[in-house]
Amino acid sequence: MKPKYKRILLKLSGEGLMGDKPFGMSEEVINSLAVQIKEVYEAGVEVCIVVGGGNIFRGAKEASKGLNRSVADQVGMLATVMNALYLQNALEKQNLSARVMSGISIPAVCESYIYRRALRHLQKGRIIIFAGGTGNPYFTTDSGAALRASEMGCDVLLKATQVDGVYSSDPKYDTKAERYESISYDEVIQKGLKVMDLTAVALAKDNHIPIAVFAQNGEKALMRAVCGEGKYTIIS
């Protein structure tokens, strides 16, 4: 398989790190992801990653229960840093050089995000894990992924999910849900499809970054998506 892209941003959801656990992180899942990321990296692809924090804390959900939204989102940002550090450790076990860069400043734990420093890490062949979302409340990690993909000049935003693409409705609950092979940014926005938040889709559209939505599970799932093979939906 030959990679289709030179520089990618991989968006991982917090829920995708849980495996069969009801909460937290699955060591097995994260180690498997690290192996897949190594395979792509060794094929000559520059890798950026954004992780969510929903396996630990969901800001919007807690805000709906009465917690101040800004505070809830700040806690959610800290959850993404925890996931990023865990993933960094798994990558280092694969003898890969990885850096965590956070949108919120936690200098004792990881680097703060600085645009030119991030580019320098890529030039030195390092994998970057972006944590802390955009560093601001009211923005999801999907928006953070679209933002960092735009800033880093990525060729594609790869969104790993639990299903093999974008559907007209949730296939877990609707057996008649239609799967799209490809769909435009405008259609995703107009139909209100829940694959990513609409701010992220609009940002990707403005910066001409295609979004490939693929199933995280499966043998060589990431490599196949990077090579444009297998089942996935492309938003462009």
N, C-alpha and C positions, 0 to 999 in steps of 0.2 A: 504494500500500500504506500502511495506517495502523498505526502501532505499537500493539501490544497492551499493552505495559508502559511504565512511566514511568522506572523505575530498574532496571538489569540488572547482573548480574555475569557476565562472559564468562570461562570457564575454557579456557585454551589449553594443550595439552600441549607439552612440549619437542619430542617427535617430530614434531608437526605443524608445527614451524618449520623442519624440515630440508629439506623438499621432496624432491628426488631425491638429495640428498647423503647419504653414509653417516654423517656427523658434522657438528656445528656448525649454523650458521644459513644459510638461503637468503634472500638479499636480496630476490629476487622474491616469495617467499611472504610475507615480513614487510611488504613494501610493499603487496602486495595486501590484506593484513589491515588495514593502516592506512587504505586507501581505503574498505574496507567499514565500518570503525569510524567514519570521518568521515561516511559516508552516514547511519548510524544516529544519530550525535550531532546532525547537522544536522536530523534529523526530530524533535528535541526530547527524545531519550532521554538520561538521565544514565547514564554508562558507568563501571563498575568492571571491572578485569581482574585475573586471577590467571594467572601463567605457571608452567609446570613447568620442569624442567631436564634431562629425560631425553635431550635431544640432545647434552648435554655430559657429564653424570655421573649415574649412578643409584645412590643410596646403598644401597638394599636389596640390589641386585645385587652391589655391591662388598663389602658386609658378608658376603654369603654366601661370598665368596672368602677371608674371614679378617680383613678390615679391621674395626676396632672400629666397631660400629653407630653410636654417637653421633658419632664422627669422620666416618664416611661420610656421615651425614645432614647434618652441618655443611657438608661440601664440596658436597653436593647443593643446599643452600640458597644457597651462593655462585653456583652455576650458574644458579639462577633469577634472581638479581640481574643477571647478565650479559645474560640474555635480556630482562629488563625494560628495561634501559638501551638496548638495541638497538631495542626496540619503541618506547620513548619518543622516540628520535631519529627514527624513521620517522613517528611521529604529528606531531612538530614540523615535519617537512618538509611535512606537509599543513596547516600553519598552525593546528594544534590545541594547546591548552595541556594538558600532561600532567605528572603528578608520579609519581615512583617512591617508594613507601613500603615499607620493609623490616621484616620481623619480627625481624631481627637488626641490631644497631646498626653501621652503616658510615657515620658522619657525613660523611666526606670524599667519599663517592660519591653518597649519596641520603639522603632523610629517613628517620628511624625512624618506625615506625607508632605514631601516637597517635590514639585514637578521635576526639576532638573536632576535631583538626586535619584528619583525613580528611573529616569531615562539612563542615568549612569549605571544603575544596577543592571538594567537590561543589556547595556553595552558590554558589561563585564560577564555576561552569561549567567546572571542570577535569575531565579524565579522570584517574582514579587507577589506577596499575598496582601491585598488591600483590605484593611479592617476598619471598623468605625463608620461604615457607610460614607456619606458625604461629609460627616462631621456636624451635621445640623439635624435638629428634630424635624418631623413632618415629611422626611424623605426616606423612602425604603432603600434596602440594599440593592434592589433592581435598578433604581435610579443611580445609586452609587456605582453600579457596574457599568451602566451606559456612560456615566460621566468619566470614569477612569479609562474605559475603552476609547473614548473620544480623545482624552488627553494624551494617552500613550500611542495613539495612531494605530490601534489594532485593526486587523483585517476582518475580524468577525467577533461577535459576542456569542459564545457557546453557553446556552442555558441548560444545565443538567436538571431533569425533572424525574418524576416517578412514572411518566407515560412517554410514549414514543413520538411526541409531537404536539401540535396545537389542534384542539378539537372545538367543535361548535358549542359544546357544553361539557360538563365534567363526565368523562366516560365511566367513572366509578359508579355514578348514579343514573346515568342516562344511556341505555343500551343502544339508542338510536343516534348517539352523538356522531357527527361527521368529522373525519380526520382530514386535515389539509396537508397536501404535499408542499404547497407554497401559498403564501398569502401576502398581501401588501401591508405596509405599515398602516395606511389609511383604513383598510378593512378591519384590522385588529382594533383600531381606535373607535371606528364607527359601530362595530358590533359589540364593543365592550368586552372583548374576550379577556379572560382572567390569567392568561399565560404570564404577563408581566404588568406592572402598573403602567398606566397610560403616559405618565411623565417620562418613564424610561424609554418607551416606544417612540415617543415624539423626539426625544433627544437623539436616539439612534438614527431616526429618519433624517433629522437636520444635519447629521454628520456622516450620512451615507454608510453606516455600519450595518451590515446584514446580521440578523439574529437567527442562529440555528438552535432549535429546541429539540433535544434528544433525550432518550431514556438513560439515566445514569447506570442502571443495572445492565448486566450483559457482558459477555467476553469482548475485550478490546473496544468497549463502547466509546470511549473518548477518542481513541485512534481512528476508529471508523468515521466518527463525526468530523474530525480534522481532515480526513481524506475525502469527505463528501460521499461516503458510502453508508449503507444501512438505511434504516427507517428514521426519518427526522422531518421536521418542517422548517423551511427557510422563510423568514420574514424579511422582505426587501422592498 
